[in-house]
C-alpha cells in the first residue's frame, strides 16, 4: 500500500465515528470483510461524487456482489415498508448516502444490478399526493446512471420503466434519458424493446436455483401463472424450508427478487403488446419467430394470440397450436416463412371470421393475455359522418376525475390534473406512425369530469380530419379507449349515489343503451350462461341479464352492472364481492371486472332464498 493511500485511509473517519452516522454504523455490512474500507469508499464518494480513483476502484473490488445486492434489496424493502420511517431515506444526509450506494452497485460485478436499480427508481418516482415524487433527487441519479452507461442494458432498463409508470413528471424526465441513450447508441428504441427482452435464463418454462441440498424451481405454466416449487435432493417439499433463510439469506433475497421481476416482466409485456395496435408494428417472419414466438418468456404471451401473415397482397390469420399455425377453421397454415407478421385486429376481418375466432377461443377454453378475439370494434356512424370533424358518441358522461387520470395515463394518453401553476389541457394521444393526434374534450373540476366531443387532427399538415378519413383500426382503438374511460370511471357504475348532483345521470346510466364494450360483455355472457348451474333461471335480453330467483326477478344491466327488481324496477344495491367466482368458470380474457361482477351477482340472486345479509334482504323484501 503506497503512502498516499495510507494517508487517505487515516483521514477518512467521519462515517465510522460521527454520531450522525450511527444508523450506518449499526448496519450489517457482510459484503465486505473490513467495514472501514466501506466507510473510506463513502467518504471518497462524498468528495468526488463518482468512482473514478484508483483507491475507490480497489475497494469496490473487495465487495462481494451477491451480499451487496442483498444489502441494497433489504434497504429498498425498508423504504417500502409503511410501518417504518421510510421517508428518512429520501431526505438530507441519508439520500446522499443512498446515491452513493446505488453508484457502488452499478460499478460492482452484480448480475442483477439493473433490475434492482429499476425497483429503486420506481419507488423514487412514486407520486405522493400534494407533494410530488418520493425522491426526484435519487430517481434522477439512477436515470443518469442508465443513460450514461452507454449500454443496451441501460437503454433497456429505461424502456422497461416506461411500461411501468405513467406519472407525467417521471415520463418527461424518462423520455429525455431514452432520447439521449438511444442517440448515443445509434439504436431505435423499438428495436431494443422488441429484440432485447430479458429471458432470465428460463428454458422451456423452467428456472432453477440451488441452495445447498435444496432446489427452488420457477415453473411458468401460463402468462399469469408462475409456480414456485421447493425440493430437497429431488424430492418435492410442501413449501420453503426454514433452513434456507438462515443459511442462504442473501441468495434467497436475490432469488425472490428475480421471481418478482419475472412476474412484472410478463405483466409489462402484456401491456406493451396490447399497445402494438397504436403503432405500425410488423416484422419479417424470421425475426418475429426468433424474438417473439420462440422467446423463452414472451412465448407464453405470443402463442395465445392471433397473428396476421401477409405476402404479396395475400393475408391469412393464424393461431399457434401443437407446433404449427392453424386458421379459425382448424386448418394448418403452410408456407408462412416469407411473410410479414403483425398482430391481428378484429376490425381488419369480416364479421364472420371474428365470430369464428371467438367461438374457437370459447370452445377450446383459451384465455388470451390481452383482449383480442373479443376486442370491441368501433366503426364510424352516420351521425359522425354528419358532424364530420368530431364525434359526440361519448358526450355527457360524468367520470371520477382522479380515476380517469390514472386510466388515461395507463392507456398512453397525455393528461394531468393541473394545479395553480399549470393550465389543464384536454386529454390527448399522439399516433406518430400515422401523423394523427386524437383529443378528448372534457370539462373538469377537482372531483369530476364531464365528457365532450372527440376529434382528430393531421399533425403533419395541422388540419382537422373527417371521421371517415381516419384509419379504421386507429379510429376503433381511440374510441375503445374512451369507452373504457367511461365504463371504468363513470359514476353511473357505482353501487350507490346519494348526492343530488348528477343524480339524474346516475339513474339513467343503469338503463342506458349498451356501448360496444357492454355489447361484447353481453355476447360473452350469452355464451357462458349455458355453463352455469343456474342456466335455467337466466335469460339474456337486449340490455340485461334477467335472473329469476325464488323471491323476485332481477335485471342486471350489462353496462353498469346495476340491478333492477321486477315488477316495479326497484333498485337493488349489492356491493360486489372481491373474491373470485366460486364456480370455476372459464372467462376468455382478463381485464373486464364488470364481467365477473355480473356473473357473481347472478349466482347470488338465483338463490335469493339463501341470502342472509340483512341489508340485501331488506331491499328484496321491501
Buried (B, 14 or more C-beta within 10 A) or exposed (E): EEEEBEEBBEEBEEBBEEEEBEEBBEEEBBBBEEBBBBBBBBBBBBEEEEBEBEBBEEBBEBBBBBBBBBBBBBBBBEBBEEEEEBBBBBEEEBBBBBBBBBBBBBBBEBEBBBBBBBBBBBBBBBBEEEEEBBBBBBBBBBBEBBBBBEBBEBBBBBBBBBBBBBBBBBBEBBEEBBEBBBEBBEBEBEBBBBBBBBBBEBEEBEBBBEBEEBBBBBBBEBBBEBEEBBBBEEEEEEEBBEEBEEEBEBBBBBBBBBBEBBEBBBBBBBBBBBBBBBBEBBBEBEEBBEBBBEBBBBBBBBBBBBBBBBBEEEBBBBBBBEEEBBBBEEEEBEEBEEBBBBBBBBBBBEEEBBBBBBEBBBEEEBBBBBBBBBBBBBEBEEEBEEBBBBBBBBEEBBBBBBBBBBBBBEBBBBBBEEEEEEEEEBBBBBBEEBEBBBBBBBEBEEEBBBBBBBBBBBBEEEEEBBBEBBEBBBBBBBBBBBBBBBBBBBBBBBBEBEEEEBEEBBBEBBBBEBBBBBBBBBBBBEBBBEEBEBEEBBBBEEBBBBBBBEEBBBBBBBBBBBBBBEEEEEEBEBEBBEEEBEEEBEBBBBEBEBBBBBBBBBBBBBBBEEBEEEEBEEBBEE
